Amino acid sequence: MDRLRAFSIVFGVALASLIFVACGGNEDASTAAPDAEPTSTTQASASAEGTSTDTTGDSATAISFASDVQPIIEQNCVSCHSNTGPGTTHLEMATVNDVASIADFVAVRVEDKQMPPWPQSGLQEISYQYDLSMSDDDRQTIIDWAAAGAPLDVDATTPLAATSQAYPPIDADLVVTAGSPYPGSEKTDDYRCRILDPGFEDTSWVTSIETRVDETRVLHHSLIYRLPASLRGEADAVDGADGQPGWTCQTLPRFSRGLLEQIAGWAPGNGPITMPEGSGLRMEAGDAFVVQWHYHYDGEALPDDSGLAIELADEAELAAAGGALAPVTQRILLTPAEIPCASYESGPLCDRNAALARLSGEFGIESAFIANLINDRCGVSADDFAQFTEGVASSSCDVPAPQGQVVSMWPHMHELGTTYRLTLNPGTPDEKLLIDIDRWDFQWQMGYYPVEPLVFESGDRLQIECGWDRALWPAGLESRYIVWAEGTQDEMCFTGIAIR
């Protein structure tokens, strides 16, 4: 979602937060934990037949796979790592043997709290729906079972069945694509807009929308905009004009009446976006979607045919709401991202002006102004970040809170991000820590839905804090001064908030 641009806020354009939570893994057992020694299939089968593999005495016999371990796996892991779950392409857990054969790897991922994915530190002062965190007792059970040799008291071929879902699946009324795949390009970061037309013939209310990702290896994000019927002709005129499907849109989609209204989006770790009961996104007859797909090609430019799945309010829902749902509005709050080259780095792009000139050439002249606009808005300058010469950097910004009941809050940084914190009314008796991520993971950019009503009132303020580490910079890539910008190797700090 790195294309949400600061200049749009300066000109009064409200952008959407990407909201909701997902559950797929981004690493597999063969690459993510090379030091983990998988338990063999033979060992798992022998355990199933009653042949003990215990080398630790009573600790192994005290743990029953059937009674102790299997319920934890089926509760926390299987919905994502079986059937068409998002984690299946990386690691499948369809049978008992799938788990037992990589028990040490599973234990490592559980112990370091990379799985199940839940980035919050636990210090936050409110509870959230769709909390994927596993209890300390359950983590220890899996760790102890793996350390004991992963003994089984069920047949290794026993199928596993999910007993819970990380998020409720949507009942899609429509699934729409652009009609043909985008073949890719030679650009490292390619921003392509496509028209997706659901064929609305009258006023419709979207209650859930999901980006159905086709090629996860190249799709960095999607931003979803409403295309009014009155602007369809302009969109059709640019669609395919350069000989490729869609059109290049390194900035936000802009037509004769200005920027389009963003209504949703997707980034790694996100799932379906579901509106609270009684609310939705209004679409008129003839309206369509413009989706900006951001492709990041580290290697092969693979073709992609991602699309949208849409759930609509039915007559009963509309009748219960008096004929029209309550609209959900979106706000985006931007915070500086200024990361000077560390003292051990050098190169022409370590000069900030040279780095800005690179952005202008790669993404357009507007990109060179974004960082300064955000700095001005937050009352800082590049000089305030000059002391960050040890390879780490941080920033903060206090902003007025948007008024209304919070539906979701969604933080975003890129691959150098390490920490994120959102605090309500800092330094006052009403101070409350809303989000605290002490180990940012680009692959798990989740939306956070408060369990209890959280209402921002007039006079409330939000403090946003982000941290980065240049040690995460890709090996072999030329060092450069990093500012708030679009590319995957650039950085951002923003908070999307949905309000009703």
TIVEXVO-459517 format. One line per field, with one value per residue (C-alpha): chain; x, y, z; residue in three letters; residue number from 1. Coordinates in steps of 0.1 Angstrom, whole numbers. Example, Ala and Ser with C-alpha at 12.3 -4.5 7.8 and 13.67 -1.06 7.14 Angstrom:
! TIVEXVO-459517
ch	A;A
x	123;137
y	-45;-11
z	78;71
aa	Ala;Ser
i	1;2
//
This chain:
! TIVEXVO-459517
ch	A;A;A;A;A;A;A;A;A;A;A;A;A;A;A;A;A;A;A;A;A;A;A;A;A;A;A;A;A;A;A;A;A;A;A;A;A;A;A;A;A;A;A;A;A;A;A;A;A;A;A;A;A;A;A;A;A;A;A;A;A;A;A;A;A;A;A;A;A;A;A;A;A;A;A;A;A;A;A;A;A;A;A;A;A;A;A;A;A;A;A;A;A;A;A;A;A;A;A;A;A;A;A;A;A;A;A;A;A;A;A;A;A;A;A;A;A;A;A;A;A;A;A;A;A;A;A;A;A;A;A;A;A;A;A;A;A;A;A;A;A;A;A;A;A;A;A;A;A;A;A;A;A;A;A;A;A;A;A;A;A;A;A;A;A;A;A;A;A;A;A;A;A;A;A;A;A;A;A;A;A;A;A;A;A;A;A;A;A;A;A;A;A;A;A;A;A;A;A;A;A;A;A;A;A;A;A;A;A;A;A;A;A;A;A;A;A;A;A;A;A;A;A;A;A;A;A;A;A;A;A;A;A;A;A;A;A;A;A;A;A;A;A;A;A;A;A;A;A;A;A;A;A;A;A;A;A;A;A;A;A;A;A;A;A;A;A;A;A;A;A;A;A;A;A;A;A;A;A;A;A;A;A;A;A;A;A;A;A;A;A;A;A;A;A;A;A;A;A;A;A;A;A;A;A;A;A;A;A;A;A;A;A;A;A;A;A;A;A;A;A;A;A;A;A;A;A;A;A;A;A;A;A;A;A;A;A;A;A;A;A;A;A;A;A;A;A;A;A;A;A;A;A;A;A;A;A;A;A;A;A;A;A;A;A;A;A;A;A;A;A;A;A;A;A;A;A;A;A;A;A;A;A;A;A;A;A;A;A;A;A;A;A;A;A;A;A;A;A;A;A;A;A;A;A;A;A;A;A;A;A;A;A;A;A;A;A;A;A;A;A;A;A;A;A;A;A;A;A;A;A;A;A;A;A;A;A;A;A;A;A;A;A;A;A;A;A;A;A;A;A;A;A;A;A;A;A;A;A;A;A;A;A;A;A;A;A;A;A;A;A;A;A;A;A;A;A;A;A;A;A;A;A;A;A;A;A;A;A;A;A;A;A;A;A;A;A;A;A;A
x	0;30;13;-9;6;11;3;-33;-38;-24;-51;-78;-82;-91;-75;-87;-71;-66;-85;-88;-67;-53;-37;-12;26;53;81;84;102;130;140;129;147;177;190;157;161;128;114;114;83;96;98;63;49;68;54;19;24;34;71;85;109;112;147;136;117;84;82;74;48;31;22;-5;-6;-43;-53;-28;-11;-37;-64;-38;-28;-63;-73;-44;-28;-49;-73;-44;-22;-47;-70;-69;-56;-31;-3;-7;17;44;37;8;-8;-33;-24;-8;24;27;31;52;77;86;79;112;106;70;84;109;83;59;86;97;61;63;34;5;10;0;24;12;35;8;13;-16;-45;-75;-85;-90;-112;-95;-66;-44;-20;-14;-13;20;8;-1;32;51;31;42;78;79;63;88;117;105;109;73;57;23;-6;-26;-20;3;-21;-49;-63;-64;-95;-96;-117;-117;-112;-89;-115;-150;-150;-172;-201;-192;-220;-196;-161;-147;-113;-101;-107;-71;-38;-12;19;44;72;109;103;113;82;54;21;-7;-43;-71;-108;-129;-166;-191;-220;-240;-274;-288;-276;-257;-241;-208;-206;-174;-147;-117;-86;-83;-45;-34;4;16;53;50;19;30;-4;-37;-56;-93;-111;-146;-149;-181;-201;-196;-159;-160;-154;-121;-109;-117;-97;-65;-71;-47;-35;2;-5;-7;-38;-47;-24;6;-5;25;4;-32;-58;-67;-93;-110;-128;-97;-86;-108;-121;-103;-125;-104;-71;-48;-13;5;-12;-46;-78;-113;-126;-159;-180;-196;-233;-255;-228;-212;-197;-223;-220;-244;-256;-228;-201;-170;-137;-103;-76;-40;-19;17;40;75;97;127;132;109;80;52;18;-10;-48;-58;-94;-120;-147;-176;-205;-236;-263;-295;-330;-334;-303;-313;-348;-334;-313;-342;-333;-297;-266;-244;-213;-178;-153;-116;-87;-50;-24;11;43;79;102;138;166;201;229;247;283;295;276;286;277;262;226;235;230;194;190;204;180;150;162;162;126;116;130;116;81;74;82;55;74;103;80;61;88;91;53;50;79;63;29;46;67;101;129;155;180;161;171;207;219;207;241;242;220;187;161;127;101;69;40;11;-21;-58;-78;-106;-139;-162;-163;-133;-140;-103;-68;-41;-4;20;57;80;108;132;104;110;86;52;32;-1;-10;-43;-39;-2;10;-25;-45;-65;-34;-40;-17;-38;-13;22;42;77;87;73;69;61;43;18;3;-29;-60;-70;-107;-115;-136;-152;-164;-135;-147;-125;-140;-132;-99;-84;-50;-30;8;23;58;78;113;136;169;192;207;176;187;190;226;241;217;233;231;209;193;157;127;89;83;66;90;94;129;118;100;67;51;13;-18;-51;-83;-118;-145;-183
y	0;22;43;62;96;125;152;139;147;182;187;173;139;112;79;45;22;-14;-33;-67;-97;-127;-160;-172;-179;-165;-190;-227;-252;-257;-221;-203;-224;-241;-252;-270;-307;-321;-352;-380;-396;-430;-417;-403;-436;-456;-434;-439;-477;-474;-475;-450;-424;-408;-398;-375;-398;-389;-355;-373;-397;-368;-351;-368;-357;-365;-348;-321;-312;-319;-296;-267;-273;-276;-245;-223;-236;-258;-232;-214;-244;-268;-269;-234;-216;-188;-206;-239;-230;-226;-254;-279;-294;-317;-348;-356;-366;-332;-317;-345;-346;-310;-308;-290;-264;-258;-255;-229;-208;-211;-203;-171;-161;-158;-182;-179;-144;-117;-87;-69;-70;-75;-41;-25;-15;-26;-59;-67;-91;-119;-121;-149;-150;-184;-188;-193;-227;-239;-227;-246;-278;-278;-270;-298;-323;-315;-317;-351;-364;-356;-389;-398;-417;-416;-429;-406;-405;-391;-360;-327;-305;-268;-261;-223;-197;-168;-146;-153;-161;-138;-152;-135;-124;-114;-123;-99;-95;-72;-98;-106;-110;-83;-98;-79;-55;-47;-22;-32;-14;-14;4;-6;5;-18;-14;-41;-38;-57;-45;-26;-18;1;14;-14;-15;-35;-51;-71;-69;-92;-90;-125;-126;-146;-142;-137;-137;-103;-85;-60;-43;-33;0;-1;30;38;48;68;60;96;91;57;72;88;56;36;61;54;17;-1;30;20;-15;-32;-39;-10;20;32;50;58;85;80;77;112;122;155;159;151;120;89;80;50;26;-5;-23;-52;-58;-90;-103;-88;-108;-98;-63;-67;-36;-35;-46;-19;-2;-5;12;27;21;36;22;20;25;3;-2;10;-11;0;-31;-26;-53;-57;-78;-91;-117;-129;-106;-132;-125;-118;-120;-109;-98;-89;-109;-88;-94;-71;-62;-80;-67;-78;-60;-28;-30;-34;-3;18;15;27;15;38;48;39;67;64;85;82;97;101;103;111;84;98;73;87;65;50;60;27;34;56;64;93;85;90;127;135;158;131;105;129;134;96;95;122;103;69;78;114;149;147;119;143;166;140;137;174;179;152;167;202;188;171;202;186;189;165;181;166;131;137;120;86;74;41;23;27;55;65;92;104;127;139;145;152;120;116;118;89;52;33;3;-5;8;-3;6;3;4;-14;-40;-19;-14;-27;-11;8;24;43;62;80;114;109;127;132;113;98;83;49;26;14;-6;-17;-38;-45;-67;-54;-79;-67;-99;-94;-60;-66;-45;-41;-41;-31;-55;-28;5;29;65;94;127;163;173;138;134;104;99;77;63;42;26;12;-7;-4;-38;-51;-34;-60;-72;-58;-29;5;25;55;81;68;91;86;72;46;18;-14;-4;30;35;48;53;57;47;40;44;35;55;51
z	0;-4;-31;-6;-13;10;-15;-17;20;14;-12;11;-4;22;14;26;52;43;69;82;92;73;82;56;61;40;46;42;63;38;38;69;95;80;114;123;119;108;125;99;85;96;132;131;118;144;171;157;160;196;192;217;204;238;249;277;301;316;297;264;277;296;262;241;205;202;235;238;205;178;193;193;157;145;164;154;122;100;86;69;61;44;14;-2;29;22;40;21;-7;19;43;43;74;59;80;113;95;78;113;129;101;106;144;152;126;139;174;163;146;176;201;183;180;142;140;145;131;156;156;187;217;243;259;240;263;243;229;192;172;152;177;163;192;209;247;264;277;242;228;255;248;212;221;247;223;196;220;231;195;183;196;181;196;164;130;110;81;102;85;104;104;112;143;138;111;115;99;87;49;28;9;-24;-47;-74;-84;-110;-128;-155;-182;-191;-171;-169;-185;-164;-174;-170;-142;-107;-92;-117;-109;-132;-131;-144;-147;-130;-138;-116;-138;-112;-127;-97;-63;-45;-10;-7;27;21;-5;-9;-31;-47;-53;-83;-82;-47;-57;-75;-62;-35;-29;-44;-40;-49;-61;-70;-107;-112;-143;-154;-157;-174;-208;-196;-181;-212;-233;-214;-209;-232;-249;-245;-259;-226;-204;-183;-178;-158;-126;-105;-89;-77;-105;-116;-141;-152;-118;-97;-79;-75;-41;-26;-8;0;-7;1;13;25;56;48;42;33;43;60;70;105;105;91;72;38;6;-17;-55;-80;-113;-138;-112;-115;-98;-108;-90;-88;-87;-75;-89;-75;-97;-79;-106;-134;-143;-138;-153;-128;-130;-95;-90;-64;-46;-35;-11;-13;11;4;7;43;54;36;51;86;80;68;31;32;52;72;52;64;58;56;69;65;89;76;97;85;72;71;73;66;54;84;91;76;43;14;-22;-42;-32;5;-3;4;-26;-49;-34;-40;-76;-80;-68;-92;-121;-111;-99;-111;-98;-71;-54;-46;-26;-5;23;28;29;56;75;74;85;115;124;116;90;76;100;129;117;110;142;130;118;136;112;131;128;142;138;154;147;168;148;155;158;132;150;152;162;150;127;121;124;100;103;73;68;44;47;70;96;131;155;153;181;182;213;221;240;249;281;295;321;292;276;261;241;211;190;199;174;187;157;125;97;62;55;83;78;97;104;141;149;186;205;226;210;206;199;190;202;194;209;209;195;182;184;157;161;137;138;111;109;79;87;69;36;8;3;-29;-33;-35;-3;-3;19;25;26;25;-10;-31;-39;-19;-10;0;33;48;82;81;99;81;101;92;110;111
aa	Met;Asp;Arg;Leu;Arg;Ala;Phe;Ser;Ile;Val;Phe;Gly;Val;Ala;Leu;Ala;Ser;Leu;Ile;Phe;Val;Ala;Cys;Gly;Gly;Asn;Glu;Asp;Ala;Ser;Thr;Ala;Ala;Pro;Asp;Ala;Glu;Pro;Thr;Ser;Thr;Thr;Gln;Ala;Ser;Ala;Ser;Ala;Glu;Gly;Thr;Ser;Thr;Asp;Thr;Thr;Gly;Asp;Ser;Ala;Thr;Ala;Ile;Ser;Phe;Ala;Ser;Asp;Val;Gln;Pro;Ile;Ile;Glu;Gln;Asn;Cys;Val;Ser;Cys;His;Ser;Asn;Thr;Gly;Pro;Gly;Thr;Thr;His;Leu;Glu;Met;Ala;Thr;Val;Asn;Asp;Val;Ala;Ser;Ile;Ala;Asp;Phe;Val;Ala;Val;Arg;Val;Glu;Asp;Lys;Gln;Met;Pro;Pro;Trp;Pro;Gln;Ser;Gly;Leu;Gln;Glu;Ile;Ser;Tyr;Gln;Tyr;Asp;Leu;Ser;Met;Ser;Asp;Asp;Asp;Arg;Gln;Thr;Ile;Ile;Asp;Trp;Ala;Ala;Ala;Gly;Ala;Pro;Leu;Asp;Val;Asp;Ala;Thr;Thr;Pro;Leu;Ala;Ala;Thr;Ser;Gln;Ala;Tyr;Pro;Pro;Ile;Asp;Ala;Asp;Leu;Val;Val;Thr;Ala;Gly;Ser;Pro;Tyr;Pro;Gly;Ser;Glu;Lys;Thr;Asp;Asp;Tyr;Arg;Cys;Arg;Ile;Leu;Asp;Pro;Gly;Phe;Glu;Asp;Thr;Ser;Trp;Val;Thr;Ser;Ile;Glu;Thr;Arg;Val;Asp;Glu;Thr;Arg;Val;Leu;His;His;Ser;Leu;Ile;Tyr;Arg;Leu;Pro;Ala;Ser;Leu;Arg;Gly;Glu;Ala;Asp;Ala;Val;Asp;Gly;Ala;Asp;Gly;Gln;Pro;Gly;Trp;Thr;Cys;Gln;Thr;Leu;Pro;Arg;Phe;Ser;Arg;Gly;Leu;Leu;Glu;Gln;Ile;Ala;Gly;Trp;Ala;Pro;Gly;Asn;Gly;Pro;Ile;Thr;Met;Pro;Glu;Gly;Ser;Gly;Leu;Arg;Met;Glu;Ala;Gly;Asp;Ala;Phe;Val;Val;Gln;Trp;His;Tyr;His;Tyr;Asp;Gly;Glu;Ala;Leu;Pro;Asp;Asp;Ser;Gly;Leu;Ala;Ile;Glu;Leu;Ala;Asp;Glu;Ala;Glu;Leu;Ala;Ala;Ala;Gly;Gly;Ala;Leu;Ala;Pro;Val;Thr;Gln;Arg;Ile;Leu;Leu;Thr;Pro;Ala;Glu;Ile;Pro;Cys;Ala;Ser;Tyr;Glu;Ser;Gly;Pro;Leu;Cys;Asp;Arg;Asn;Ala;Ala;Leu;Ala;Arg;Leu;Ser;Gly;Glu;Phe;Gly;Ile;Glu;Ser;Ala;Phe;Ile;Ala;Asn;Leu;Ile;Asn;Asp;Arg;Cys;Gly;Val;Ser;Ala;Asp;Asp;Phe;Ala;Gln;Phe;Thr;Glu;Gly;Val;Ala;Ser;Ser;Ser;Cys;Asp;Val;Pro;Ala;Pro;Gln;Gly;Gln;Val;Val;Ser;Met;Trp;Pro;His;Met;His;Glu;Leu;Gly;Thr;Thr;Tyr;Arg;Leu;Thr;Leu;Asn;Pro;Gly;Thr;Pro;Asp;Glu;Lys;Leu;Leu;Ile;Asp;Ile;Asp;Arg;Trp;Asp;Phe;Gln;Trp;Gln;Met;Gly;Tyr;Tyr;Pro;Val;Glu;Pro;Leu;Val;Phe;Glu;Ser;Gly;Asp;Arg;Leu;Gln;Ile;Glu;Cys;Gly;Trp;Asp;Arg;Ala;Leu;Trp;Pro;Ala;Gly;Leu;Glu;Ser;Arg;Tyr;Ile;Val;Trp;Ala;Glu;Gly;Thr;Gln;Asp;Glu;Met;Cys;Phe;Thr;Gly;Ile;Ala;Ile;Arg
i	1;2;3;4;5;6;7;8;9;10;11;12;13;14;15;16;17;18;19;20;21;22;23;24;25;26;27;28;29;30;31;32;33;34;35;36;37;38;39;40;41;42;43;44;45;46;47;48;49;50;51;52;53;54;55;56;57;58;59;60;61;62;63;64;65;66;67;68;69;70;71;72;73;74;75;76;77;78;79;80;81;82;83;84;85;86;87;88;89;90;91;92;93;94;95;96;97;98;99;100;101;102;103;104;105;106;107;108;109;110;111;112;113;114;115;116;117;118;119;120;121;122;123;124;125;126;127;128;129;130;131;132;133;134;135;136;137;138;139;140;141;142;143;144;145;146;147;148;149;150;151;152;153;154;155;156;157;158;159;160;161;162;163;164;165;166;167;168;169;170;171;172;173;174;175;176;177;178;179;180;181;182;183;184;185;186;187;188;189;190;191;192;193;194;195;196;197;198;199;200;201;202;203;204;205;206;207;208;209;210;211;212;213;214;215;216;217;218;219;220;221;222;223;224;225;226;227;228;229;230;231;232;233;234;235;236;237;238;239;240;241;242;243;244;245;246;247;248;249;250;251;252;253;254;255;256;257;258;259;260;261;262;263;264;265;266;267;268;269;270;271;272;273;274;275;276;277;278;279;280;281;282;283;284;285;286;287;288;289;290;291;292;293;294;295;296;297;298;299;300;301;302;303;304;305;306;307;308;309;310;311;312;313;314;315;316;317;318;319;320;321;322;323;324;325;326;327;328;329;330;331;332;333;334;335;336;337;338;339;340;341;342;343;344;345;346;347;348;349;350;351;352;353;354;355;356;357;358;359;360;361;362;363;364;365;366;367;368;369;370;371;372;373;374;375;376;377;378;379;380;381;382;383;384;385;386;387;388;389;390;391;392;393;394;395;396;397;398;399;400;401;402;403;404;405;406;407;408;409;410;411;412;413;414;415;416;417;418;419;420;421;422;423;424;425;426;427;428;429;430;431;432;433;434;435;436;437;438;439;440;441;442;443;444;445;446;447;448;449;450;451;452;453;454;455;456;457;458;459;460;461;462;463;464;465;466;467;468;469;470;471;472;473;474;475;476;477;478;479;480;481;482;483;484;485;486;487;488;489;490;491;492;493;494;495;496;497;498;499;500
//
